[in-house]
Amino acid sequence: MRVRKLIHSDIEICTELFIRVFNAEPWNDNWSRERAKIYLEEYIKSPGFIGAVVELDETIKGFILGSRKSWWSGDEYYVNEFCVDLDIQRSGIGTNLLRFLEETLKNEGVQRITLLTERGIAAESFYMKNEFRVVDRLIFMYKELK
């Protein structure tokens, strides 16, 4: 297993992996290849971008994308996407990827990692196991534009 920083040429493989994972349970999204690639490239091109991939047998099996943001109490890293191939989830690969990211961020002076995820699915328990906590005073809101 090898964990390294993500480079732009990884986008094709990450796009395929993203579609495979997020079009399946529990997400059941309906990503096309074109829309998924645009979506991921928008993150990669954003200011403060930091990403990492995990490889097994020289094949990308997971990735994490996010951005460093300034905050009043110190810089934060916001996780935009975290994806591990379906056939190796719950094998420790995601935890290794997260540990690599944490060390990278600490070395760059980032104080905390923040993210959003859905309640009641495996991702929630993964983050809790990795010492993330829920902020009870916050809510996620949205409005459909018609």
Salt bridges, closest charged atoms under 4 A:
ASP10 OD2 - ARG4 NH1 2.83
GLU12 OE1 - ARG33 NH2 2.29
GLU12 OE2 - LYS37 NZ 2.53
GLU16 OE2 - ARG33 NE 2.46
GLU41 OE2 - HIS8 NE2 3.68
GLU55 OE1 - ARG2 NH1 2.96
GLU55 OE2 - ARG4 NH2 3.06
ASP75 OD2 - ARG68 NE 2.69
GLU76 OE2 - ARG112 NH1 3.51
ASP85 OD1 - ARG20 NE 3.21
ASP85 OD2 - LYS61 NZ 3.27
ASP87 OD2 - LYS61 NZ 3.95
GLU102 OE1 - ARG99 NH1 3.08
GLU103 OE2 - LYS106 NZ 3.23
GLU108 OE2 - LYS5 NZ 3.12
